[in-house]
């Protein structure tokens, strides 16, 4: 491969990484509401789940 080919390949790889980084930032932003304390989703106590299944 020539230098020009390697530079082009490098630019394409950088572009792919940039697209993946945008996707990761989007997923992180969506998941952040589950990671913060306060309002929103709160996991259930495992004992509550076991009790509910036992009564079914």
C-alpha positions in Angstrom: 0.0 0.0 0.0 1.2 3.5 -0.8 1.3 6.4 1.6 -1.8 7.9 0.1 -3.8 4.7 0.5 -2.7 4.5 4.2 -3.7 8.1 4.8 -7.1 7.4 3.2 -7.6 4.3 5.2 -6.6 6.2 8.4 -9.2 8.9 7.6 -11.9 6.3 7.2 -11.0 4.6 10.4 -11.1 7.9 12.2 -14.6 8.7 10.8 -15.8 5.2 11.9 -14.5 5.9 15.4 -16.2 9.2 15.5 -19.6 7.7 14.5 -19.2 5.0 17.2 -18.3 7.7 19.8 -21.5 9.6 19.0 -23.5 6.4 19.4 -21.8 5.6 22.7 -22.5 9.2 24.0 -26.2 8.7 23.0 -26.5 5.4 24.9 -24.7 6.9 27.9 -27.1 9.8 27.9 -30.1 7.5 27.7 -28.7 5.3 30.5 -27.8 8.2 32.8 -31.4 8.4 34.1 -31.0 4.9 35.5 -27.7 5.6 37.1 -28.6 8.7 39.1 -30.2 8.8 42.5 -33.6 10.3 43.0 -36.6 10.2 40.7 -37.1 7.6 38.0 -36.3 4.0 37.9 -35.4 2.2 41.1 -34.7 -1.5 41.3 -37.0 -3.6 43.4 -35.7 -5.3 46.5 -35.0 -9.0 45.6 -37.0 -10.2 48.6 -40.1 -8.4 47.3 -39.7 -10.2 44.0 -39.3 -13.6 45.6 -42.4 -13.0 47.8 -44.4 -12.0 44.7 -43.4 -15.1 42.8 -44.1 -17.3 45.8 -47.7 -16.1 46.0 -48.4 -16.7 42.3 
